[in-house]
Amino acid sequence: MPADQNATPAPQDPSALGDSSHPGTVPEPSARSALWVEPASRLPLRWGGYRARLLIGLGMIVVGTACILGTTTYSLPLLLVGSLMQPAGWAVVPSTIGRRVAVALPVLGFTWLMLGGSGFAWCYAVPLAAWLLVRLRPVPAFAALALPIGWSVVIPLLVRDYQEGWVTIATSTVIIVAAAWAARWIAVRLDSWQSVRTLRK
């Protein structure tokens, strides 16, 4: 039976064609970034849910690292607890198994070095690099490592007494958290730019 020539054509989704008032245009990068999804959330998981594993794994990494950095000659059990909890946290965070295995022991070793004081502040860049790796950040996002590396040059000039080690821990933690968010911002912008470029082609 022939199609009805008087039938009203089905409406098309403007988001698939760009701005309906200007045919051939594509969404702006800011609009595309609103649709950005974490790459790790697209991975098939053998167990658990993505968000639960992310929060639990990150919590274990943070608590384990805090236990290690809080170790003194009077609280050596904290070193053992932290040394077990931190690698376990990396195992829980959703990512590819190869990346999770690759970062666990190196990060633990450099966390032990952080106990040396402000002179080892550069070690804070290692957990950040591991986080960017397991979160599947693109290579340009690793430029965020410049923040903790730059701070590691400044902090020894400000903190010279080992008793003020908490200053190094607190400020370096703030720096790596800010750097992690900066890396995410770079990933979103880069993905949006590549998406728009593909649509234009």
Secondary structure as the mmCIF struct_conf table of DSSP 4:
data_model
#
loop_
_struct_conf.conf_type_id
_struct_conf.id
_struct_conf.beg_label_comp_id
_struct_conf.beg_label_asym_id
_struct_conf.beg_label_seq_id
_struct_conf.end_label_comp_id
_struct_conf.end_label_asym_id
_struct_conf.end_label_seq_id
HELX_LH_PP_P HELX_LH_PP_P1 PRO A 2 ASP A 4
TURN_TY1_P TURN_TY1_P1 GLN A 5 ASN A 6
BEND BEND1 ALA A 7 ALA A 7
HELX_LH_PP_P HELX_LH_PP_P2 THR A 8 ASP A 13
HELX_RH_AL_P HELX_RH_AL_P1 PRO A 14 LEU A 17
BEND BEND2 GLY A 18 GLY A 18
TURN_TY1_P TURN_TY1_P2 SER A 20 SER A 21
BEND BEND3 HIS A 22 HIS A 22
TURN_TY1_P TURN_TY1_P3 PRO A 23 GLY A 24
HELX_RH_AL_P HELX_RH_AL_P2 PRO A 29 SER A 33
TURN_TY1_P TURN_TY1_P4 ALA A 34 LEU A 35
HELX_RH_3T_P HELX_RH_3T_P1 PRO A 39 ARG A 42
BEND BEND4 LEU A 43 LEU A 43
BEND BEND5 ARG A 46 GLY A 48
HELX_RH_AL_P HELX_RH_AL_P3 TYR A 50 LEU A 69
TURN_TY1_P TURN_TY1_P5 GLY A 70 GLY A 70
TURN_TY1_P TURN_TY1_P6 THR A 73 TYR A 74
HELX_RH_AL_P HELX_RH_AL_P4 LEU A 76 VAL A 92
BEND BEND6 VAL A 93 SER A 95
HELX_RH_AL_P HELX_RH_AL_P5 ILE A 97 LEU A 113
HELX_RH_3T_P HELX_RH_3T_P2 MET A 114 GLY A 116
HELX_RH_3T_P HELX_RH_3T_P3 SER A 118 TYR A 124
HELX_RH_AL_P HELX_RH_AL_P6 ALA A 125 VAL A 134
TURN_TY1_P TURN_TY1_P7 ARG A 135 LEU A 136
HELX_RH_3T_P HELX_RH_3T_P4 VAL A 139 LEU A 145
HELX_RH_AL_P HELX_RH_AL_P7 ALA A 146 LEU A 158
HELX_RH_3T_P HELX_RH_3T_P5 TYR A 162 GLU A 164
HELX_RH_AL_P HELX_RH_AL_P8 GLY A 165 ARG A 200
#
